[in-house]
Amino acid sequence: MFERPEVDFSTAVTALVILIVAGALAGIIPAKRAVSIKPVDALRVEN
């Protein structure tokens, strides 16, 4: 079973697309929140 592991090409492409979309969302969501905050307010408030 583990002697010659194989992955179907369509499975690999699907996994790649899912990882790219998840990574893009993980970067876009915080970036949108950061853009909506004024720089002066961000420097004034400490969390």
mmCIF file of the N, C-alpha and C atoms, coordinates in Angstrom:
data_MODEL
# 
_entry.id   MODEL 
# 
loop_
_atom_site.group_PDB 
_atom_site.id 
_atom_site.type_symbol 
_atom_site.label_atom_id 
_atom_site.label_alt_id 
_atom_site.label_comp_id 
_atom_site.label_asym_id 
_atom_site.label_entity_id 
_atom_site.label_seq_id 
_atom_site.pdbx_PDB_ins_code 
_atom_site.Cartn_x 
_atom_site.Cartn_y 
_atom_site.Cartn_z 
_atom_site.occupancy 
_atom_site.B_iso_or_equiv 
_atom_site.pdbx_formal_charge 
_atom_site.auth_seq_id 
_atom_site.auth_comp_id 
_atom_site.auth_asym_id 
_atom_site.auth_atom_id 
_atom_site.pdbx_PDB_model_num 
ATOM 1   N N  . MET A 1 1  ? 0.819   -1.186 0.000   1.00 0.00 ? 1  MET A N  1 
ATOM 2   C CA . MET A 1 1  ? 0.000   0.000  0.000   1.00 0.00 ? 1  MET A CA 1 
ATOM 3   C C  . MET A 1 1  ? 0.872   1.262  0.000   1.00 0.00 ? 1  MET A C  1 
ATOM 4   N N  . PHE A 1 2  ? 1.928   1.297  0.807   1.00 0.00 ? 2  PHE A N  1 
ATOM 5   C CA . PHE A 1 2  ? 2.779   2.482  0.873   1.00 0.00 ? 2  PHE A CA 1 
ATOM 6   C C  . PHE A 1 2  ? 4.044   2.329  0.042   1.00 0.00 ? 2  PHE A C  1 
ATOM 7   N N  . GLU A 1 3  ? 4.139   1.249  -0.696  1.00 0.00 ? 3  GLU A N  1 
ATOM 8   C CA . GLU A 1 3  ? 5.340   1.013  -1.474  1.00 0.00 ? 3  GLU A CA 1 
ATOM 9   C C  . GLU A 1 3  ? 5.445   1.992  -2.643  1.00 0.00 ? 3  GLU A C  1 
ATOM 10  N N  . ARG A 1 4  ? 4.352   2.210  -3.346  1.00 0.00 ? 4  ARG A N  1 
ATOM 11  C CA . ARG A 1 4  ? 4.324   3.147  -4.472  1.00 0.00 ? 4  ARG A CA 1 
ATOM 12  C C  . ARG A 1 4  ? 3.096   4.047  -4.353  1.00 0.00 ? 4  ARG A C  1 
ATOM 13  N N  . PRO A 1 5  ? 3.159   5.078  -3.518  1.00 0.00 ? 5  PRO A N  1 
ATOM 14  C CA . PRO A 1 5  ? 1.993   5.950  -3.374  1.00 0.00 ? 5  PRO A CA 1 
ATOM 15  C C  . PRO A 1 5  ? 1.752   6.761  -4.651  1.00 0.00 ? 5  PRO A C  1 
ATOM 16  N N  . GLU A 1 6  ? 0.500   6.870  -5.032  1.00 0.00 ? 6  GLU A N  1 
ATOM 17  C CA . GLU A 1 6  ? 0.142   7.617  -6.231  1.00 0.00 ? 6  GLU A CA 1 
ATOM 18  C C  . GLU A 1 6  ? -1.028  8.537  -5.911  1.00 0.00 ? 6  GLU A C  1 
ATOM 19  N N  . VAL A 1 7  ? -1.024  9.694  -6.551  1.00 0.00 ? 7  VAL A N  1 
ATOM 20  C CA . VAL A 1 7  ? -2.118  10.644 -6.407  1.00 0.00 ? 7  VAL A CA 1 
ATOM 21  C C  . VAL A 1 7  ? -2.614  10.975 -7.801  1.00 0.00 ? 7  VAL A C  1 
ATOM 22  N N  . ASP A 1 8  ? -3.920  10.917 -7.974  1.00 0.00 ? 8  ASP A N  1 
ATOM 23  C CA . ASP A 1 8  ? -4.516  11.248 -9.259  1.00 0.00 ? 8  ASP A CA 1 
ATOM 24  C C  . ASP A 1 8  ? -4.271  12.731 -9.564  1.00 0.00 ? 8  ASP A C  1 
ATOM 25  N N  . PHE A 1 9  ? -4.051  13.056 -10.829 1.00 0.00 ? 9  PHE A N  1 
ATOM 26  C CA . PHE A 1 9  ? -3.743  14.433 -11.219 1.00 0.00 ? 9  PHE A CA 1 
ATOM 27  C C  . PHE A 1 9  ? -4.886  15.372 -10.864 1.00 0.00 ? 9  PHE A C  1 
ATOM 28  N N  . SER A 1 10 ? -6.118  14.956 -11.094 1.00 0.00 ? 10 SER A N  1 
ATOM 29  C CA . SER A 1 10 ? -7.257  15.835 -10.794 1.00 0.00 ? 10 SER A CA 1 
ATOM 30  C C  . SER A 1 10 ? -7.373  16.092 -9.289  1.00 0.00 ? 10 SER A C  1 
ATOM 31  N N  . THR A 1 11 ? -7.021  15.116 -8.477  1.00 0.00 ? 11 THR A N  1 
ATOM 32  C CA . THR A 1 11 ? -7.033  15.305 -7.027  1.00 0.00 ? 11 THR A CA 1 
ATOM 33  C C  . THR A 1 11 ? -5.976  16.324 -6.610  1.00 0.00 ? 11 THR A C  1 
ATOM 34  N N  . ALA A 1 12 ? -4.812  16.242 -7.207  1.00 0.00 ? 12 ALA A N  1 
ATOM 35  C CA . ALA A 1 12 ? -3.733  17.180 -6.893  1.00 0.00 ? 12 ALA A CA 1 
ATOM 36  C C  . ALA A 1 12 ? -4.105  18.600 -7.315  1.00 0.00 ? 12 ALA A C  1 
ATOM 37  N N  . VAL A 1 13 ? -4.712  18.748 -8.479  1.00 0.00 ? 13 VAL A N  1 
ATOM 38  C CA . VAL A 1 13 ? -5.114  20.072 -8.959  1.00 0.00 ? 13 VAL A CA 1 
ATOM 39  C C  . VAL A 1 13 ? -6.222  20.639 -8.072  1.00 0.00 ? 13 VAL A C  1 
ATOM 40  N N  . THR A 1 14 ? -7.175  19.807 -7.685  1.00 0.00 ? 14 THR A N  1 
ATOM 41  C CA . THR A 1 14 ? -8.254  20.250 -6.803  1.00 0.00 ? 14 THR A CA 1 
ATOM 42  C C  . THR A 1 14 ? -7.703  20.708 -5.466  1.00 0.00 ? 14 THR A C  1 
ATOM 43  N N  . ALA A 1 15 ? -6.785  19.954 -4.897  1.00 0.00 ? 15 ALA A N  1 
ATOM 44  C CA . ALA A 1 15 ? -6.173  20.338 -3.620  1.00 0.00 ? 15 ALA A CA 1 
ATOM 45  C C  . ALA A 1 15 ? -5.408  21.649 -3.763  1.00 0.00 ? 15 ALA A C  1 
ATOM 46  N N  . LEU A 1 16 ? -4.712  21.817 -4.868  1.00 0.00 ? 16 LEU A N  1 
ATOM 47  C CA . LEU A 1 16 ? -3.965  23.057 -5.107  1.00 0.00 ? 16 LEU A CA 1 
ATOM 48  C C  . LEU A 1 16 ? -4.901  24.253 -5.196  1.00 0.00 ? 16 LEU A C  1 
ATOM 49  N N  . VAL A 1 17 ? -5.998  24.107 -5.905  1.00 0.00 ? 17 VAL A N  1 
ATOM 50  C CA . VAL A 1 17 ? -6.959  25.210 -6.046  1.00 0.00 ? 17 VAL A CA 1 
ATOM 51  C C  . VAL A 1 17 ? -7.569  25.558 -4.691  1.00 0.00 ? 17 VAL A C  1 
ATOM 52  N N  . ILE A 1 18 ? -7.925  24.549 -3.915  1.00 0.00 ? 18 ILE A N  1 
ATOM 53  C CA . ILE A 1 18 ? -8.502  24.793 -2.592  1.00 0.00 ? 18 ILE A CA 1 
ATOM 54  C C  . ILE A 1 18 ? -7.503  25.525 -1.702  1.00 0.00 ? 18 ILE A C  1 
ATOM 55  N N  . LEU A 1 19 ? -6.250  25.125 -1.728  1.00 0.00 ? 19 LEU A N  1 
ATOM 56  C CA . LEU A 1 19 ? -5.229  25.788 -0.910  1.00 0.00 ? 19 LEU A CA 1 
ATOM 57  C C  . LEU A 1 19 ? -4.991  27.226 -1.351  1.00 0.00 ? 19 LEU A C  1 
ATOM 58  N N  . ILE A 1 20 ? -5.020  27.473 -2.651  1.00 0.00 ? 20 ILE A N  1 
ATOM 59  C CA . ILE A 1 20 ? -4.821  28.834 -3.149  1.00 0.00 ? 20 ILE A CA 1 
ATOM 60  C C  . ILE A 1 20 ? -5.984  29.726 -2.722  1.00 0.00 ? 20 ILE A C  1 
ATOM 61  N N  . VAL A 1 21 ? -7.213  29.231 -2.853  1.00 0.00 ? 21 VAL A N  1 
ATOM 62  C CA . VAL A 1 21 ? -8.386  30.014 -2.455  1.00 0.00 ? 21 VAL A CA 1 
ATOM 63  C C  . VAL A 1 21 ? -8.373  30.277 -0.950  1.00 0.00 ? 21 VAL A C  1 
ATOM 64  N N  . ALA A 1 22 ? -8.047  29.262 -0.162  1.00 0.00 ? 22 ALA A N  1 
ATOM 65  C CA . ALA A 1 22 ? -8.005  29.435 1.291   1.00 0.00 ? 22 ALA A CA 1 
ATOM 66  C C  . ALA A 1 22 ? -6.922  30.442 1.685   1.00 0.00 ? 22 ALA A C  1 
ATOM 67  N N  . GLY A 1 23 ? -5.782  30.380 1.053   1.00 0.00 ? 23 GLY A N  1 
ATOM 68  C CA . GLY A 1 23 ? -4.714  31.332 1.334   1.00 0.00 ? 23 GLY A CA 1 
ATOM 69  C C  . GLY A 1 23 ? -5.075  32.747 0.939   1.00 0.00 ? 23 GLY A C  1 
ATOM 70  N N  . ALA A 1 24 ? -5.739  32.887 -0.198  1.00 0.00 ? 24 ALA A N  1 
ATOM 71  C CA . ALA A 1 24 ? -6.167  34.219 -0.633  1.00 0.00 ? 24 ALA A CA 1 
ATOM 72  C C  . ALA A 1 24 ? -7.186  34.805 0.335   1.00 0.00 ? 24 ALA A C  1 
ATOM 73  N N  . LEU A 1 25 ? -8.144  33.996 0.758   1.00 0.00 ? 25 LEU A N  1 
ATOM 74  C CA . LEU A 1 25 ? -9.139  34.479 1.718   1.00 0.00 ? 25 LEU A CA 1 
ATOM 75  C C  . LEU A 1 25 ? -8.494  34.819 3.057   1.00 0.00 ? 25 LEU A C  1 
ATOM 76  N N  . ALA A 1 26 ? -7.539  34.020 3.473   1.00 0.00 ? 26 ALA A N  1 
ATOM 77  C CA . ALA A 1 26 ? -6.860  34.285 4.744   1.00 0.00 ? 26 ALA A CA 1 
ATOM 78  C C  . ALA A 1 26 ? -6.073  35.591 4.695   1.00 0.00 ? 26 ALA A C  1 
ATOM 79  N N  . GLY A 1 27 ? -5.667  36.012 3.516   1.00 0.00 ? 27 GLY A N  1 
ATOM 80  C CA . GLY A 1 27 ? -4.955  37.280 3.393   1.00 0.00 ? 27 GLY A CA 1 
ATOM 81  C C  . GLY A 1 27 ? -5.868  38.461 3.130   1.00 0.00 ? 27 GLY A C  1 
ATOM 82  N N  . ILE A 1 28 ? -6.943  38.234 2.385   1.00 0.00 ? 28 ILE A N  1 
ATOM 83  C CA . ILE A 1 28 ? -7.826  39.329 1.982   1.00 0.00 ? 28 ILE A CA 1 
ATOM 84  C C  . ILE A 1 28 ? -8.691  39.813 3.137   1.00 0.00 ? 28 ILE A C  1 
ATOM 85  N N  . ILE A 1 29 ? -9.209  38.903 3.935   1.00 0.00 ? 29 ILE A N  1 
ATOM 86  C CA . ILE A 1 29 ? -10.133 39.285 5.007   1.00 0.00 ? 29 ILE A CA 1 
ATOM 87  C C  . ILE A 1 29 ? -9.465  40.229 6.022   1.00 0.00 ? 29 ILE A C  1 
ATOM 88  N N  . PRO A 1 30 ? -8.299  39.922 6.556   1.00 0.00 ? 30 PRO A N  1 
ATOM 89  C CA . PRO A 1 30 ? -7.663  40.887 7.478   1.00 0.00 ? 30 PRO A CA 1 
ATOM 90  C C  . PRO A 1 30 ? -7.230  42.178 6.776   1.00 0.00 ? 30 PRO A C  1 
ATOM 91  N N  . ALA A 1 31 ? -6.860  42.073 5.508   1.00 0.00 ? 31 ALA A N  1 
ATOM 92  C CA . ALA A 1 31 ? -6.436  43.273 4.786   1.00 0.00 ? 31 ALA A CA 1 
ATOM 93  C C  . ALA A 1 31 ? -7.599  44.238 4.599   1.00 0.00 ? 31 ALA A C  1 
ATOM 94  N N  . LYS A 1 32 ? -8.783  43.716 4.298   1.00 0.00 ? 32 LYS A N  1 
ATOM 95  C CA . LYS A 1 32 ? -9.956  44.584 4.166   1.00 0.00 ? 32 LYS A CA 1 
ATOM 96  C C  . LYS A 1 32 ? -10.265 45.278 5.488   1.00 0.00 ? 32 LYS A C  1 
ATOM 97  N N  . ARG A 1 33 ? -10.127 44.570 6.590   1.00 0.00 ? 33 ARG A N  1 
ATOM 98  C CA . ARG A 1 33 ? -10.377 45.166 7.904   1.00 0.00 ? 33 ARG A CA 1 
ATOM 99  C C  . ARG A 1 33 ? -9.342  46.256 8.199   1.00 0.00 ? 33 ARG A C  1 
ATOM 100 N N  . ALA A 1 34 ? -8.110  46.009 7.842   1.00 0.00 ? 34 ALA A N  1 
ATOM 101 C CA . ALA A 1 34 ? -7.058  46.989 8.091   1.00 0.00 ? 34 ALA A CA 1 
ATOM 102 C C  . ALA A 1 34 ? -7.243  48.240 7.248   1.00 0.00 ? 34 ALA A C  1 
ATOM 103 N N  . VAL A 1 35 ? -7.745  48.086 6.046   1.00 0.00 ? 35 VAL A N  1 
ATOM 104 C CA . VAL A 1 35 ? -7.962  49.242 5.179   1.00 0.00 ? 35 VAL A CA 1 
ATOM 105 C C  . VAL A 1 35 ? -9.091  50.109 5.706   1.00 0.00 ? 35 VAL A C  1 
ATOM 106 N N  . SER A 1 36 ? -10.065 49.511 6.372   1.00 0.00 ? 36 SER A N  1 
ATOM 107 C CA . SER A 1 36 ? -11.214 50.274 6.839   1.00 0.00 ? 36 SER A CA 1 
ATOM 108 C C  . SER A 1 36 ? -10.903 51.122 8.084   1.00 0.00 ? 36 SER A C  1 
ATOM 109 N N  . ILE A 1 37 ? -9.778  50.869 8.743   1.00 0.00 ? 37 ILE A N  1 
ATOM 110 C CA . ILE A 1 37 ? -9.412  51.618 9.946   1.00 0.00 ? 37 ILE A CA 1 
ATOM 111 C C  . ILE A 1 37 ? -8.525  52.796 9.551   1.00 0.00 ? 37 ILE A C  1 
ATOM 112 N N  . LYS A 1 38 ? -8.844  53.965 10.068  1.00 0.00 ? 38 LYS A N  1 
ATOM 113 C CA . LYS A 1 38 ? -8.014  55.143 9.796   1.00 0.00 ? 38 LYS A CA 1 
ATOM 114 C C  . LYS A 1 38 ? -6.675  54.985 10.527  1.00 0.00 ? 38 LYS A C  1 
ATOM 115 N N  . PRO A 1 39 ? -5.575  55.379 9.889   1.00 0.00 ? 39 PRO A N  1 
ATOM 116 C CA . PRO A 1 39 ? -4.254  55.236 10.523  1.00 0.00 ? 39 PRO A CA 1 
ATOM 117 C C  . PRO A 1 39 ? -4.143  55.936 11.878  1.00 0.00 ? 39 PRO A C  1 
ATOM 118 N N  . VAL A 1 40 ? -4.759  57.097 12.013  1.00 0.00 ? 40 VAL A N  1 
ATOM 119 C CA . VAL A 1 40 ? -4.688  57.831 13.274  1.00 0.00 ? 40 VAL A CA 1 
ATOM 120 C C  . VAL A 1 40 ? -5.389  57.046 14.375  1.00 0.00 ? 40 VAL A C  1 
ATOM 121 N N  . ASP A 1 41 ? -6.546  56.479 14.066  1.00 0.00 ? 41 ASP A N  1 
ATOM 122 C CA . ASP A 1 41 ? -7.268  55.682 15.047  1.00 0.00 ? 41 ASP A CA 1 
ATOM 123 C C  . ASP A 1 41 ? -6.503  54.428 15.413  1.00 0.00 ? 41 ASP A C  1 
ATOM 124 N N  . ALA A 1 42 ? -5.843  53.816 14.455  1.00 0.00 ? 42 ALA A N  1 
ATOM 125 C CA . ALA A 1 42 ? -5.074  52.606 14.714  1.00 0.00 ? 42 ALA A CA 1 
ATOM 126 C C  . ALA A 1 42 ? -3.900  52.887 15.640  1.00 0.00 ? 42 ALA A C  1 
ATOM 127 N N  . LEU A 1 43 ? -3.290  54.041 15.486  1.00 0.00 ? 43 LEU A N  1 
ATOM 128 C CA . LEU A 1 43 ? -2.155  54.389 16.345  1.00 0.00 ? 43 LEU A CA 1 
ATOM 129 C C  . LEU A 1 43 ? -2.624  54.810 17.728  1.00 0.00 ? 43 LEU A C  1 
ATOM 130 N N  . ARG A 1 44 ? -3.816  55.359 17.822  1.00 0.00 ? 44 ARG A N  1 
ATOM 131 C CA . ARG A 1 44 ? -4.314  55.857 19.096  1.00 0.00 ? 44 ARG A CA 1 
ATOM 132 C C  . ARG A 1 44 ? -4.772  54.722 20.004  1.00 0.00 ? 44 ARG A C  1 
ATOM 133 N N  . VAL A 1 45 ? -5.390  53.700 19.452  1.00 0.00 ? 45 VAL A N  1 
ATOM 134 C CA . VAL A 1 45 ? -5.980  52.625 20.244  1.00 0.00 ? 45 VAL A CA 1 
ATOM 135 C C  . VAL A 1 45 ? -4.972  51.502 20.446  1.00 0.00 ? 45 VAL A C  1 
ATOM 136 N N  . GLU A 1 46 ? -4.806  51.077 21.687  1.00 0.00 ? 46 GLU A N  1 
ATOM 137 C CA . GLU A 1 46 ? -3.950  49.926 21.975  1.00 0.00 ? 46 GLU A CA 1 
ATOM 138 C C  . GLU A 1 46 ? -4.830  48.782 22.438  1.00 0.00 ? 46 GLU A C  1 
ATOM 139 N N  . ASN A 1 47 ? -4.703  47.634 21.766  1.00 0.00 ? 47 ASN A N  1 
ATOM 140 C CA . ASN A 1 47 ? -5.477  46.440 22.137  1.00 0.00 ? 47 ASN A CA 1 
ATOM 141 C C  . ASN A 1 47 ? -4.550  45.350 22.572  1.00 0.00 ? 47 ASN A C  1 
# 
